[in-house]
Amino acid sequence: MPKTRKRKSRSTQKKISVKALLRSRAVLVFVVFGIIVIGISLTKQIIRKVEINQQITGLEEEIALLDEQNADLNGLLDYFNSSSFQEKEARKKLGLKDESETVVMLPDTSIVPDAGGIEVVAEQPEEVVSNPKKWHRYFFN
């Protein structure tokens, strides 16, 4: 009897070759390299996202601060435009008065007419001394 060889079908040969390919070290190295590259890329994107979120938080805080300052400035502007402020400034800077008011001038209390027997001594200006003389005094006096 002739020897009959069993031939493997093409599909089983492909399965075997795919299994052999998947078991090879080159494919393993390629897969590991791919995972590393994807991991590095993902890490960079996460870091970038965190930095952007920090910038957004900082800008939102700055916006809140500027809104608060804007509200304060609007309040000051309203006060400066009010008639009470304008009247107060007219009295203070221009010396104006209301028709129903009487102006009374008081003497300036910062001038002392009598020193009360206290002798006032004027301060003498310090003697101008050159730098080498100062050093000489420092070391030898």
TORRO-610943 format. One record per atom (N, C-alpha, C, O): y, z, x; residue number from 1; atom name. Coordinates in Angstrom, 3 decimals. Layout:
BEGIN
Y, Z, X, NUM, CA
...
END
This chain:
BEGIN
-1.149, 0.000, 0.797, 1, N
0.000, 0.000, 0.000, 1, CA
1.252, 0.000, 0.869, 1, C
1.374, 0.706, 1.869, 1, O
2.145, -0.820, 0.424, 2, N
3.370, -0.868, 1.210, 2, CA
4.200, 0.385, 0.957, 2, C
4.205, 0.995, -0.111, 2, O
4.868, 0.694, 1.989, 3, N
5.720, 1.870, 1.861, 3, CA
6.953, 1.504, 1.045, 3, C
7.645, 0.522, 1.315, 3, O
7.184, 2.287, 0.093, 4, N
8.384, 2.052, -0.713, 4, CA
9.421, 3.115, -0.333, 4, C
9.191, 4.324, -0.327, 4, O
10.485, 2.588, -0.046, 5, N
11.589, 3.509, 0.290, 5, CA
12.409, 3.783, -0.963, 5, C
12.726, 2.893, -1.752, 5, O
12.705, 4.947, -1.088, 6, N
13.570, 5.275, -2.210, 6, CA
15.005, 4.987, -1.798, 6, C
15.516, 5.490, -0.798, 6, O
15.591, 4.200, -2.571, 7, N
16.990, 3.904, -2.298, 7, CA
17.862, 4.812, -3.168, 7, C
17.633, 5.037, -4.356, 7, O
18.818, 5.279, -2.510, 8, N
19.752, 6.115, -3.268, 8, CA
20.754, 5.196, -3.924, 8, C
21.197, 4.196, -3.359, 8, O
21.072, 5.557, -5.073, 9, N
22.041, 4.731, -5.781, 9, CA
23.416, 4.879, -5.127, 9, C
23.669, 5.823, -4.379, 9, O
24.276, 3.945, -5.424, 10, N
25.610, 3.944, -4.825, 10, CA
26.405, 5.185, -5.235, 10, C
27.149, 5.745, -4.429, 10, O
26.246, 5.605, -6.469, 11, N
27.011, 6.764, -6.941, 11, CA
26.584, 8.024, -6.192, 11, C
27.428, 8.861, -5.870, 11, O
25.316, 8.170, -5.915, 12, N
24.878, 9.347, -5.164, 12, CA
25.322, 9.251, -3.721, 12, C
25.612, 10.272, -3.098, 12, O
25.381, 8.045, -3.174, 13, N
25.852, 7.897, -1.798, 13, CA
27.342, 8.251, -1.716, 13, C
27.788, 8.875, -0.753, 13, O
28.111, 7.839, -2.751, 14, N
29.536, 8.169, -2.766, 14, CA
29.734, 9.674, -2.896, 14, C
30.624, 10.244, -2.265, 14, O
28.907, 10.313, -3.712, 15, N
29.025, 11.757, -3.879, 15, CA
28.735, 12.459, -2.574, 15, C
29.410, 13.423, -2.213, 15, O
27.746, 11.983, -1.878, 16, N
27.387, 12.594, -0.603, 16, CA
28.500, 12.372, 0.414, 16, C
28.844, 13.285, 1.165, 16, O
29.054, 11.186, 0.444, 17, N
30.109, 10.906, 1.411, 17, CA
31.387, 11.693, 1.067, 17, C
32.101, 12.123, 1.973, 17, O
31.678, 11.883, -0.219, 18, N
32.833, 12.677, -0.623, 18, CA
32.614, 14.126, -0.224, 18, C
33.536, 14.783, 0.259, 18, O
31.400, 14.629, -0.421, 19, N
31.086, 16.003, -0.029, 19, CA
31.210, 16.160, 1.483, 19, C
31.728, 17.164, 1.972, 19, O
30.742, 15.186, 2.197, 20, N
30.821, 15.245, 3.656, 20, CA
32.281, 15.190, 4.104, 20, C
32.677, 15.885, 5.040, 20, O
33.065, 14.371, 3.439, 21, N
34.468, 14.243, 3.778, 21, CA
35.198, 15.564, 3.511, 21, C
36.012, 16.010, 4.320, 21, O
34.895, 16.180, 2.362, 22, N
35.547, 17.431, 2.021, 22, CA
35.143, 18.561, 2.956, 22, C
35.902, 19.512, 3.142, 22, O
33.989, 18.468, 3.528, 23, N
33.510, 19.506, 4.434, 23, CA
34.001, 19.289, 5.868, 23, C
33.827, 20.168, 6.712, 23, O
34.580, 18.190, 6.144, 24, N
34.990, 17.909, 7.521, 24, CA
36.204, 18.762, 7.901, 24, C
36.991, 19.158, 7.041, 24, O
36.340, 19.031, 9.172, 25, N
37.431, 19.869, 9.671, 25, CA
38.780, 19.155, 9.569, 25, C
39.807, 19.799, 9.353, 25, O
38.783, 17.867, 9.718, 26, N
40.045, 17.123, 9.652, 26, CA
40.692, 17.288, 8.279, 26, C
41.902, 17.495, 8.187, 26, O
39.916, 17.200, 7.236, 27, N
40.454, 17.379, 5.887, 27, CA
40.924, 18.810, 5.705, 27, C
41.962, 19.050, 5.089, 27, O
40.180, 19.748, 6.229, 28, N
40.561, 21.147, 6.127, 28, CA
41.893, 21.391, 6.831, 28, C
42.766, 22.074, 6.296, 28, O
42.043, 20.842, 8.012, 29, N
43.295, 20.994, 8.752, 29, CA
44.436, 20.340, 7.978, 29, C
45.524, 20.908, 7.879, 29, O
44.199, 19.172, 7.439, 30, N
45.222, 18.461, 6.665, 30, CA
45.632, 19.275, 5.438, 30, C
46.821, 19.370, 5.136, 30, O
44.691, 19.849, 4.741, 31, N
44.983, 20.647, 3.539, 31, CA
45.769, 21.903, 3.925, 31, C
46.746, 22.252, 3.261, 31, O
45.351, 22.572, 4.983, 32, N
46.051, 23.784, 5.429, 32, CA
47.487, 23.428, 5.845, 32, C
48.431, 24.143, 5.510, 32, O
47.640, 22.320, 6.577, 33, N
48.960, 21.866, 6.984, 33, CA
49.828, 21.576, 5.753, 33, C
51.004, 21.939, 5.728, 33, O
49.272, 20.943, 4.762, 34, N
50.002, 20.653, 3.523, 34, CA
50.432, 21.915, 2.811, 34, C
51.553, 21.992, 2.309, 34, O
49.560, 22.904, 2.760, 35, N
49.894, 24.179, 2.120, 35, CA
51.022, 24.871, 2.878, 35, C
51.923, 25.446, 2.267, 35, O
50.972, 24.817, 4.211, 36, N
52.018, 25.441, 5.020, 36, CA
53.361, 24.750, 4.780, 36, C
54.379, 25.422, 4.614, 36, O
53.371, 23.433, 4.760, 37, N
54.611, 22.690, 4.538, 37, CA
55.175, 23.000, 3.155, 37, C
56.379, 23.218, 3.015, 37, O
54.342, 23.021, 2.157, 38, N
54.791, 23.333, 0.796, 38, CA
55.305, 24.773, 0.725, 38, C
56.305, 25.042, 0.059, 38, O
54.625, 25.699, 1.409, 39, N
55.060, 27.100, 1.424, 39, CA
56.419, 27.265, 2.077, 39, C
57.262, 28.011, 1.580, 39, O
56.639, 26.571, 3.191, 40, N
57.936, 26.652, 3.865, 40, CA
59.033, 26.086, 2.979, 40, C
60.105, 26.678, 2.854, 40, O
58.768, 24.955, 2.372, 41, N
59.755, 24.333, 1.485, 41, CA
60.073, 25.247, 0.305, 41, C
61.237, 25.395, -0.068, 41, O
59.064, 25.848, -0.273, 42, N
59.258, 26.753, -1.405, 42, CA
60.073, 27.979, -0.979, 42, C
60.943, 28.428, -1.725, 42, O
59.800, 28.519, 0.205, 43, N
60.533, 29.675, 0.710, 43, CA
62.004, 29.338, 0.909, 43, C
62.878, 30.131, 0.561, 43, O
62.279, 28.162, 1.469, 44, N
63.667, 27.743, 1.664, 44, CA
64.388, 27.628, 0.322, 44, C
65.543, 28.037, 0.204, 44, O
63.728, 27.086, -0.672, 45, N
64.348, 26.943, -1.987, 45, CA
64.617, 28.308, -2.629, 45, C
65.640, 28.494, -3.288, 45, O
63.714, 29.245, -2.441, 46, N
63.907, 30.591, -3.001, 46, CA
65.088, 31.263, -2.327, 46, C
65.916, 31.880, -2.998, 46, O
65.178, 31.153, -0.999, 47, N
66.294, 31.750, -0.265, 47, CA
67.610, 31.124, -0.717, 47, C
68.596, 31.833, -0.918, 47, O
67.632, 29.828, -0.876, 48, N
68.843, 29.126, -1.319, 48, CA
69.249, 29.597, -2.719, 48, C
70.432, 29.797, -2.994, 48, O
68.267, 29.771, -3.593, 49, N
68.554, 30.224, -4.957, 49, CA
69.152, 31.631, -4.944, 49, C
70.091, 31.911, -5.690, 49, O
68.617, 32.515, -4.104, 50, N
69.136, 33.880, -4.009, 50, CA
70.580, 33.859, -3.502, 50, C
71.431, 34.577, -4.027, 50, O
70.860, 33.037, -2.479, 51, N
72.218, 32.943, -1.951, 51, CA
73.190, 32.422, -3.011, 51, C
74.304, 32.931, -3.135, 51, O
72.784, 31.437, -3.756, 52, N
73.639, 30.887, -4.802, 52, CA
73.893, 31.934, -5.886, 52, C
75.012, 32.046, -6.388, 52, O
72.868, 32.696, -6.247, 53, N
73.049, 33.755, -7.251, 53, CA
74.013, 34.821, -6.752, 53, C
74.806, 35.352, -7.530, 53, O
73.952, 35.146, -5.442, 54, N
74.886, 36.115, -4.880, 54, CA
76.313, 35.567, -4.928, 54, C
77.248, 36.302, -5.246, 54, O
76.484, 34.298, -4.617, 55, N
77.803, 33.691, -4.693, 55, CA
78.329, 33.708, -6.128, 55, C
79.505, 33.986, -6.361, 55, O
77.469, 33.414, -7.070, 56, N
77.863, 33.413, -8.480, 56, CA
78.310, 34.813, -8.894, 56, C
79.321, 34.966, -9.579, 56, O
77.560, 35.831, -8.480, 57, N
77.911, 37.209, -8.817, 57, CA
79.271, 37.572, -8.215, 57, C
80.115, 38.170, -8.884, 57, O
79.475, 37.206, -6.950, 58, N
80.758, 37.490, -6.306, 58, CA
81.913, 36.795, -6.998, 58, C
82.977, 37.385, -7.187, 58, O
81.708, 35.545, -7.377, 59, N
82.767, 34.804, -8.061, 59, CA
83.044, 35.374, -9.447, 59, C
84.195, 35.400, -9.883, 59, O
82.007, 35.830, -10.145, 60, N
82.216, 36.442, -11.459, 60, CA
83.013, 37.732, -11.336, 60, C
83.868, 38.016, -12.174, 60, O
82.735, 38.528, -10.278, 61, N
83.507, 39.747, -10.051, 61, CA
84.954, 39.409, -9.733, 61, C
85.872, 40.083, -10.201, 61, O
85.156, 38.377, -8.945, 62, N
86.517, 37.948, -8.609, 62, CA
87.254, 37.472, -9.861, 62, C
88.441, 37.752, -10.028, 62, O
86.564, 36.764, -10.727, 63, N
87.165, 36.304, -11.986, 63, CA
87.581, 37.498, -12.838, 63, C
88.671, 37.508, -13.409, 63, O
86.707, 38.509, -12.922, 64, N
87.037, 39.700, -13.715, 64, CA
88.261, 40.402, -13.139, 64, C
89.130, 40.849, -13.888, 64, O
88.335, 40.502, -11.813, 65, N
89.486, 41.142, -11.172, 65, CA
90.762, 40.350, -11.430, 65, C
91.807, 40.926, -11.735, 65, O
90.676, 39.035, -11.308, 66, N
91.855, 38.202, -11.546, 66, CA
92.295, 38.249, -13.010, 66, C
93.492, 38.220, -13.297, 66, O
91.331, 38.323, -13.939, 67, N
91.685, 38.455, -15.356, 67, CA
92.419, 39.771, -15.609, 67, C
93.374, 39.823, -16.385, 67, O
91.960, 40.830, -14.945, 68, N
92.608, 42.131, -15.097, 68, CA
94.032, 42.088, -14.531, 68, C
94.970, 42.590, -15.149, 68, O
94.178, 41.478, -13.344, 69, N
95.516, 41.347, -12.755, 69, CA
96.412, 40.479, -13.635, 69, C
97.602, 40.759, -13.780, 69, O
95.852, 39.442, -14.214, 70, N
96.611, 38.564, -15.096, 70, CA
97.107, 39.329, -16.323, 70, C
98.248, 39.163, -16.755, 70, O
96.235, 40.164, -16.872, 71, N
96.634, 40.960, -18.036, 71, CA
97.753, 41.937, -17.659, 71, C
98.697, 42.127, -18.426, 71, O
97.644, 42.563, -16.461, 72, N
98.704, 43.471, -16.013, 72, CA
100.026, 42.727, -15.841, 72, C
101.080, 43.215, -16.250, 72, O
99.961, 41.550, -15.235, 73, N
101.182, 40.768, -15.033, 73, CA
101.787, 40.299, -16.360, 73, C
103.009, 40.257, -16.502, 73, O
100.946, 39.951, -17.322, 74, N
101.453, 39.583, -18.645, 74, CA
102.137, 40.766, -19.314, 74, C
103.149, 40.596, -19.993, 74, O
101.590, 41.966, -19.125, 75, N
102.226, 43.171, -19.660, 75, CA
103.582, 43.408, -19.025, 75, C
104.542, 43.748, -19.716, 75, O
103.671, 43.229, -17.703, 76, N
104.959, 43.380, -17.018, 76, CA
105.961, 42.332, -17.488, 76, C
107.138, 42.626, -17.694, 76, O
105.479, 41.119, -17.652, 77, N
106.356, 40.046, -18.122, 77, CA
106.902, 40.360, -19.516, 77, C
108.084, 40.147, -19.787, 77, O
106.048, 40.860, -20.386, 78, N
106.503, 41.245, -21.732, 78, CA
107.546, 42.361, -21.649, 78, C
108.538, 42.348, -22.378, 78, O
107.311, 43.337, -20.743, 79, N
108.256, 44.438, -20.581, 79, CA
109.590, 43.918, -20.044, 79, C
110.649, 44.308, -20.537, 79, O
109.547, 43.035, -19.030, 80, N
110.785, 42.507, -18.459, 80, CA
111.562, 41.658, -19.461, 80, C
112.788, 41.576, -19.385, 80, O
110.868, 41.034, -20.386, 81, N
111.542, 40.226, -21.404, 81, CA
112.005, 41.045, -22.589, 81, C
112.691, 40.523, -23.468, 81, O
111.644, 42.325, -22.632, 82, N
112.037, 43.155, -23.769, 82, CA
113.519, 43.506, -23.679, 82, C
114.103, 43.535, -22.595, 82, O
114.110, 43.770, -24.835, 83, N
115.546, 44.088, -24.882, 83, CA
115.831, 45.454, -24.264, 83, C
116.907, 45.653, -23.699, 83, O
114.910, 46.384, -24.355, 84, N
115.144, 47.715, -23.780, 84, CA
115.252, 47.632, -22.252, 84, C
116.097, 48.301, -21.657, 84, O
114.417, 46.830, -21.625, 85, N
114.494, 46.683, -20.168, 85, CA
115.796, 45.989, -19.781, 85, C
116.454, 46.399, -18.824, 85, O
116.170, 44.951, -20.508, 86, N
117.391, 44.222, -20.181, 86, CA
118.619, 45.111, -20.357, 86, C
119.560, 45.036, -19.566, 86, O
118.611, 45.938, -21.377, 87, N
119.721, 46.868, -21.598, 87, CA
119.783, 47.903, -20.486, 87, C
120.861, 48.219, -19.981, 87, O
118.640, 48.422, -20.110, 88, N
118.569, 49.420, -19.040, 88, CA
119.085, 48.842, -17.722, 88, C
119.846, 49.501, -17.013, 88, O
118.681, 47.630, -17.395, 89, N
119.121, 46.984, -16.157, 89, CA
120.616, 46.662, -16.212, 89, C
121.306, 46.776, -15.199, 89, O
121.118, 46.268, -17.363, 90, N
122.554, 45.990, -17.492, 90, CA
123.368, 47.255, -17.269, 90, C
124.424, 47.204, -16.639, 90, O
122.902, 48.375, -17.767, 91, N
123.593, 49.643, -17.548, 91, CA
123.540, 50.036, -16.076, 91, C
124.542, 50.459, -15.498, 91, O
122.367, 49.891, -15.481, 92, N
122.143, 50.359, -14.113, 92, CA
122.856, 49.476, -13.086, 92, C
123.557, 49.991, -12.215, 92, O
122.690, 48.183, -13.176, 93, N
123.195, 47.288, -12.143, 93, CA
124.603, 46.765, -12.412, 93, C
125.375, 46.537, -11.480, 93, O
124.928, 46.578, -13.666, 94, N
126.230, 45.990, -13.996, 94, CA
127.243, 47.016, -14.482, 94, C
128.422, 46.704, -14.652, 94, O
126.773, 48.249, -14.707, 95, N
127.687, 49.293, -15.167, 95, CA
128.148, 49.093, -16.598, 95, C
129.218, 49.583, -16.959, 95, O
127.396, 48.402, -17.417, 96, N
127.779, 48.172, -18.809, 96, CA
127.395, 49.373, -19.663, 96, C
126.527, 50.166, -19.297, 96, O
128.058, 49.489, -20.806, 97, N
127.757, 50.576, -21.731, 97, CA
127.757, 50.030, -23.149, 97, C
128.274, 48.947, -23.422, 97, O
127.168, 50.802, -24.033, 98, N
127.163, 50.440, -25.447, 98, CA
128.515, 50.824, -26.035, 98, C
129.187, 51.703, -25.494, 98, O
128.929, 50.194, -27.119, 99, N
130.239, 50.465, -27.725, 99, CA
130.349, 51.904, -28.211, 99, C
131.443, 52.468, -28.230, 99, O
129.235, 52.499, -28.603, 100, N
129.280, 53.860, -29.153, 100, CA
129.155, 54.927, -28.065, 100, C
129.171, 56.117, -28.380, 100, O
129.032, 54.541, -26.807, 101, N
128.833, 55.504, -25.728, 101, CA
130.145, 55.766, -24.989, 101, C
131.055, 54.937, -24.955, 101, O
130.195, 56.960, -24.402, 102, N
131.317, 57.334, -23.550, 102, CA
130.778, 57.581, -22.153, 102, C
129.780, 58.284, -21.989, 102, O
131.421, 57.015, -21.151, 103, N
130.964, 57.154, -19.774, 103, CA
131.611, 58.376, -19.154, 103, C
132.819, 58.578, -19.274, 103, O
130.797, 59.197, -18.484, 104, N
131.284, 60.389, -17.801, 104, CA
130.913, 60.237, -16.331, 104, C
129.751, 59.988, -16.009, 104, O
131.890, 60.386, -15.433, 105, N
131.647, 60.275, -13.997, 105, CA
131.496, 61.673, -13.424, 105, C
132.374, 62.512, -13.629, 105, O
130.429, 61.946, -12.724, 106, N
130.189, 63.224, -12.072, 106, CA
130.385, 63.056, -10.574, 106, C
130.139, 61.982, -10.025, 106, O
130.825, 64.112, -9.921, 107, N
131.018, 64.007, -8.473, 107, CA
129.665, 63.864, -7.766, 107, C
128.629, 64.321, -8.250, 107, O
129.720, 63.222, -6.622, 108, N
128.500, 63.003, -5.837, 108, CA
128.077, 64.331, -5.233, 108, C
128.842, 64.935, -4.481, 108, O
126.874, 64.798, -5.547, 109, N
126.402, 66.097, -5.079, 109, CA
125.800, 66.033, -3.682, 109, C
125.452, 67.070, -3.117, 109, O
125.671, 64.854, -3.121, 110, N
125.081, 64.753, -1.791, 110, CA
126.076, 65.126, -0.701, 110, C
125.672, 65.405, 0.427, 110, O
127.401, 65.136, -1.023, 111, N
128.422, 65.519, -0.054, 111, CA
128.660, 67.013, -0.202, 111, C
128.971, 67.492, -1.293, 111, O
128.516, 67.742, 0.884, 112, N
128.729, 69.192, 0.874, 112, CA
130.150, 69.456, 1.352, 112, C
130.466, 69.208, 2.516, 112, O
131.028, 69.966, 0.452, 113, N
132.408, 70.164, 0.856, 113, CA
132.591, 71.297, 1.866, 113, C
133.403, 71.172, 2.783, 113, O
131.865, 72.384, 1.718, 114, N
132.014, 73.517, 2.635, 114, CA
130.635, 73.857, 3.170, 114, C
129.695, 74.054, 2.400, 114, O
130.515, 73.925, 4.468, 115, N
129.229, 74.208, 5.083, 115, CA
128.901, 75.685, 4.997, 115, C
127.790, 76.075, 5.358, 115, O
129.813, 76.521, 4.538, 116, N
129.545, 77.945, 4.360, 116, CA
129.414, 78.676, 5.675, 116, C
128.579, 79.574, 5.789, 116, O
130.202, 78.328, 6.666, 117, N
130.174, 79.024, 7.947, 117, CA
129.060, 78.550, 8.862, 117, C
128.883, 79.102, 9.948, 117, O
128.303, 77.539, 8.451, 118, N
127.227, 77.035, 9.292, 118, CA
127.799, 75.968, 10.202, 118, C
128.450, 75.021, 9.760, 118, O
127.540, 76.146, 11.477, 119, N
128.048, 75.176, 12.445, 119, CA
127.104, 73.981, 12.479, 119, C
125.899, 74.137, 12.674, 119, O
127.641, 72.826, 12.295, 120, N
126.848, 71.608, 12.314, 120, CA
126.949, 71.018, 13.708, 120, C
128.040, 70.736, 14.203, 120, O
125.788, 70.834, 14.335, 121, N
125.749, 70.280, 15.678, 121, CA
125.168, 68.889, 15.591, 121, C
124.088, 68.693, 15.036, 121, O
125.873, 67.934, 16.131, 122, N
125.385, 66.556, 16.119, 122, CA
124.271, 66.416, 17.159, 122, C
124.343, 66.978, 18.252, 122, O
123.276, 65.677, 16.801, 123, N
122.164, 65.457, 17.725, 123, CA
122.608, 64.555, 18.849, 123, C
123.269, 63.539, 18.634, 123, O
122.232, 64.944, 20.058, 124, N
122.580, 64.109, 21.190, 124, CA
121.475, 63.083, 21.383, 124, C
120.292, 63.404, 21.280, 124, O
121.866, 61.855, 21.661, 125, N
120.830, 60.846, 21.876, 125, CA
120.045, 61.170, 23.143, 125, C
120.586, 61.726, 24.098, 125, O
118.792, 60.820, 23.135, 126, N
117.943, 61.090, 24.294, 126, CA
118.407, 60.286, 25.478, 126, C
118.894, 59.162, 25.360, 126, O
118.235, 60.913, 26.635, 127, N
118.608, 60.259, 27.880, 127, CA
117.646, 59.098, 28.129, 127, C
116.433, 59.248, 27.986, 127, O
118.185, 57.960, 28.495, 128, N
117.356, 56.794, 28.787, 128, CA
116.835, 56.954, 30.204, 128, C
117.603, 56.997, 31.165, 128, O
115.508, 57.041, 30.318, 129, N
114.879, 57.264, 31.613, 129, CA
113.975, 56.082, 31.905, 129, C
113.265, 55.590, 31.028, 129, O
114.013, 55.638, 33.142, 130, N
113.174, 54.503, 33.519, 130, CA
111.712, 54.931, 33.561, 130, C
111.399, 56.117, 33.665, 130, O
110.848, 53.968, 33.480, 131, N
109.414, 54.232, 33.456, 131, CA
108.923, 54.897, 34.744, 131, C
108.137, 55.839, 34.654, 131, O
109.341, 54.462, 35.936, 132, N
108.884, 55.163, 37.151, 132, CA
109.311, 56.630, 37.175, 132, C
108.556, 57.479, 37.649, 132, O
110.523, 56.946, 36.666, 133, N
110.960, 58.341, 36.624, 133, CA
110.096, 59.154, 35.663, 133, C
109.792, 60.318, 35.921, 133, O
109.707, 58.533, 34.561, 134, N
108.824, 59.224, 33.611, 134, CA
107.500, 59.569, 34.261, 134, C
106.985, 60.672, 34.079, 134, O
106.944, 58.631, 35.020, 135, N
105.682, 58.891, 35.706, 135, CA
105.849, 59.988, 36.770, 135, C
104.972, 60.834, 36.943, 135, O
106.957, 59.961, 37.460, 136, N
107.214, 60.980, 38.480, 136, CA
107.284, 62.350, 37.826, 136, C
106.691, 63.306, 38.324, 136, O
108.000, 62.453, 36.718, 137, N
108.078, 63.726, 35.985, 137, CA
106.719, 64.169, 35.470, 137, C
106.392, 65.356, 35.470, 137, O
105.944, 63.204, 35.035, 138, N
104.629, 63.515, 34.470, 138, CA
103.721, 64.153, 35.531, 138, C
103.039, 65.139, 35.254, 138, O
103.716, 63.591, 36.735, 139, N
102.797, 64.077, 37.766, 139, CA
103.353, 65.255, 38.576, 139, C
102.578, 66.102, 39.022, 139, O
104.659, 65.330, 38.774, 140, N
105.206, 66.333, 39.683, 140, CA
106.015, 67.414, 39.003, 140, C
106.496, 68.298, 39.710, 140, O
106.202, 67.425, 37.737, 141, N
106.956, 68.479, 37.055, 141, CA
106.076, 69.245, 36.118, 141, C
106.539, 70.174, 35.456, 141, O
END
